[in-house]
Structure formats: C-alpha cells, structure tokens
Amino acid sequence: MIGAGVFVAFAPAAQAAGSWLLLGLAVAALVAYANATASAQLAAQYPTSGGTYVYGREQLGPWWGFVAGWGFVIGKTASCAAMALAFGAYVAPPGWERAVAVLAVLVLAATSYRGVTRTARLTRIIVAVVLLALTVAVVTSLAGTTPAWSNLALGDEAPGTYGVLQAAGLLFFAFAGYARIATLGEEVRDPGRTIPRAIRLALGVAVAVYAVVAVTLLVVLGSDGLAQQADPVAAAVEQGTYAWASPVVRVGGAAAALGALLALMTGIGRTTLAMAREADLPRWLAAVHPRYRVPHRAELVLAGLVCALVLTVDLRGAIGFSSFGVLVYYLVANLAAARQGTSFRRSPRVLQVVGALGCATLTLTLPLGSVVAGAVVLVVGALLRGVGRRAARP
C-alpha cells in the first residue's frame, strides 16, 4: 500500500473533492477497514492462495468467484498502467512520459518472463526507500515554504456528496494492497492469526502515512494546485527553498512505481493462470513456459494490454478504472464474509454490510468513463467465460 499510489492518487482526488479531499480520504479509509475485516475473516477460514477468487467460489458459487477474479485482473491491469505512467511522470522529461512508461513495462515484462519476481527482501528495501523519500518530501516541503494551514478548512464551494465519494473511490486505488496479504495463506505460519493481524496493522500504518502526506500537499500546493500536478509530491518540494531534495523524492516515486509494477505483473499472471485452469478464462492462457516455469502467454498478453493502456489513457483514467475493478473484488469479499457462520466470525456482520454498501457506492460514483468501461469489460469477461465453459464440455 505504501507505494506508488501515494505519489499520484491525491491529484485526481483533489480534482473531484477540492479542499474536501481529507473527507474523501476518511471515507476511503473507512471502506478499506470494513474490507480488511472481511478479508481477514475469510483468510482465517480459507488459509489458501487465491484470495477472494477462492472465497467467492466457496461461499457464494463459481460465478461470484469469477467476478472477483476478473475484477482483480482488470483492476490490477489498469493499476499496472497507472504505475507505469507514475514512473514516467517522475523520471521522464516533458513529452516523453508515455514512451518511458512503455519502456518500463517492456523491461519488467521481460524480467518477469524469465521468472524474476519481487522478493520479500526487495519489498522491504522498496518500502524503506519510499518512506525515506516521503519523509524528505514532507520535511522539506513544510520547512521550505510558508504552509497555508487555512487550506485545510473546508471551502465555501462544497463539491457535494458525489465529489467527496468520487475522491474516496479514486483514493481507494492506493489502499488496495492489503488484499495481497490474504493470498499468502499457504506461505505463513499460523495464518488464522497472522494474516488478520497483518492486514489491520498494514492498513493502520498506511492511513497514517497518507494523512500526513495529504495534509502536506494541501497546505503547500492548495487543492487547486494539487489537482493540476501529475507528480504532486515532487511538485510540493520544488515549491520551496529546498528544491534540491526533489531528486530524492523522484527516486522514491520511481522505485515505488517499478516495484509495484513488477509485483502486479507477476500477481496478475498467476491469477490469470489459476482462472484459465478452471476455464474461467481461455485455457490457452494456462500454458507454463517449459524452462522459466512462468505463465508466459498470460504475461505476454498482459504486457500488450498494459502498453495499449499507457498509450491511450491518462493517469486519472487508469486510476479510476483500477479502482472500479478492485472495488468489485472487495464487494464480493464482503458478501462472502457476510455468509460465514458464527464459528468463523471475527467482526460484527454490520461491518461487512458497511463494506459492501461502501464498495457499491464508491464504484458508482467513480468518473463516468471508468464506470462504463469497467462495466463493459466485466460483461465481456462473463461472455468469454460462458463461451469457454461451453466449449470445454465433452
């Protein structure tokens, strides 16, 4: 969660909510917490790999599992495009952002194709670099300018409920990482205890970091200035007298984007492989490379789709589309958790109700283009599944 999202998600959220951005962040955190309790509760009952794709199948039926898995695949594919565009925004000269983003996708696709994935040790290094960059950004931004604390006051021109909820939906993009913890049920000790604690702790730390960064960006750039930046964290540093620290922040943003991109491409490839084996996606995507032991067809298709998105959508569109898919994924998680029996219940059922309603509401209040595109892709995926399963019948 503490990755590239924190470097880019606040700008489109400010476009939607203006000075009410912090309220949108609070709503996103509330929905994320409800979702986290559902994921933790389900992970305790099903300590296996697969996350909500498994939970939906077990609690609600195969079609619900497919919806969750397909939502994950399309949402995270858009996340890959957003991460690549974030990398381009932080390192490329003006006009070269998309070309650099495509190059990053191709290089990491080749890396993943050869079986190189992001390890736990590398993850710790990336998080340390990101936290260092964010610390430098916050300190130099506040010390190098005269912070306008009045920017934290709610503006007279309220964006309305729709604007706040749209900001929350866009900021949800940055919260989505805790689902990955729930997919590691077969790889940790005592998963029934470890995974729920890890999800709640990770979410709490992320919310605290996001709040500090959001406040800093608002008092330095203002909501209008923030809304116009593709690289808001670096822009806040460059506003003041400590602009020399900007390269440190840009390195942190670039590292976060590349680390997230590699992890996402690896995870999507494996989820696609699992779905193809169940005939939820075309079975030819289930092929595994004889030497590198990776789902090479799935990864090649993914790389092509991500490059197409990078060349055709902007960062706000990629974030909105990603949030749509991820919110659908968590909607299924909440519905599945609500069906669990009392012996597995670790939180009040009302939290799953709040989570499900929150996911549905934030999904519908995302930018219209993201909602329409997401709905179309969901329907196309369902049609492909239906055709594929009919073809697979003897």
C-alpha positions, 0 to 999 in steps of 0.5 A, a space after each residue: 500500500 505504501 507505494 506508488 499510489 501515494 505519489 499520484 492518487 491525491 491529484 485526481 482526488 483533489 480534482 473531484 473533492 477540492 479542499 474536501 479531499 481529507 473527507 474523501 480520504 476518511 471515507 476511503 479509509 473507512 471502506 478499506 477497514 470494513 474490507 480488511 475485516 472481511 478479508 481477514 475473516 475469510 483468510 482465517 477460514 480459507 488459509 489458501 492462495 487465491 484470495 477472494 477468487 477462492 472465497 467467492 467460489 466457496 461461499 457464494 458459487 463459481 460465478 461470484 468467484 469469477 467476478 472477483 477474479 476478473 475484477 482483480 485482473 482488470 483492476 490490477 491491469 489498469 493499476 499496472 498502467 497507472 504505475 507505469 505512467 507514475 514512473 514516467 511522470 517522475 523520471 521522464 522529461 516533458 513529452 516523453 512520459 508515455 514512451 518511458 512508461 512503455 519502456 518500463 513495462 517492456 523491461 519488467 515484462 521481460 524480467 518477469 518472463 524469465 521468472 524474476 519476481 519481487 522478493 520479500 527482501 526487495 519489498 522491504 528495501 522498496 518500502 524503506 526507500 519510499 518512506 525515506 523519500 516521503 519523509 524528505 518530501 514532507 520535511 522539506 516541503 513544510 520547512 521550505 515554504 510558508 504552509 497555508 494551514 487555512 487550506 485545510 478548512 473546508 471551502 465555501 464551494 462544497 463539491 457535494 456528496 458525489 465529489 467527496 465519494 468520487 475522491 474516496 473511490 479514486 483514493 481507494 486505488 492506493 489502499 488496495 494492497 492489503 488484499 495481497 496479504 490474504 493470498 499468502 495463506 499457504 506461505 505463513 505460519 499460523 495464518 488464522 492469526 497472522 494474516 488478520 493481524 497483518 492486514 489491520 496493522 498494514 492498513 493502520 500504518 498506511 492511513 497514517 502515512 497518507 494523512 500526513 502526506 495529504 495534509 502536506 500537499 494541501 497546505 503547500 500546493 492548495 487543492 487547486 494546485 494539487 489537482 493540476 500536478 501529475 507528480 504532486 509530491 515532487 511538485 510540493 518540494 520544488 515549491 520551496 527553498 529546498 528544491 534540491 531534495 526533489 531528486 530524492 523524492 523522484 527516486 522514491 516515486 520511481 522505485 515505488 512505481 517499478 516495484 509495484 509494477 513488477 509485483 502486479 505483473 507477476 500477481 496478475 499472471 498467476 491469477 490469470 493462470 489459476 482462472 484459465 485452469 478452471 476455464 474461467 478464462 481461455 485455457 490457452 492462457 494456462 500454458 507454463 513456459 517449459 524452462 522459466 516455469 512462468 505463465 508466459 502467454 498470460 504475461 505476454 498478453 498482459 504486457 500488450 494490454 498494459 502498453 495499449 493502456 499507457 498509450 491511450 489513457 491518462 493517469 486519472 483514467 487508469 486510476 479510476 478504472 483500477 479502482 472500479 475493478 478492485 472495488 468489485 473484488 472487495 464487494 464480493 469479499 464482503 458478501 462472502 464474509 457476510 455468509 460465514 457462520 458464527 464459528 468463523 466470525 471475527 467482526 460484527 456482520 454490520 461491518 461487512 454490510 458497511 463494506 459492501 454498501 461502501 464498495 457499491 457506492 464508491 464504484 458508482 460514483 467513480 468518473 463516468 468513463 471508468 464506470 462504463 468501461 469497467 462495466 463493459 469489460 466485466 460483461 465481456 469477461 462473463 461472455 468469454 467465460 460462458 463461451 469457454 465453459 461451453 466449449 470445454 464440455 465433452 
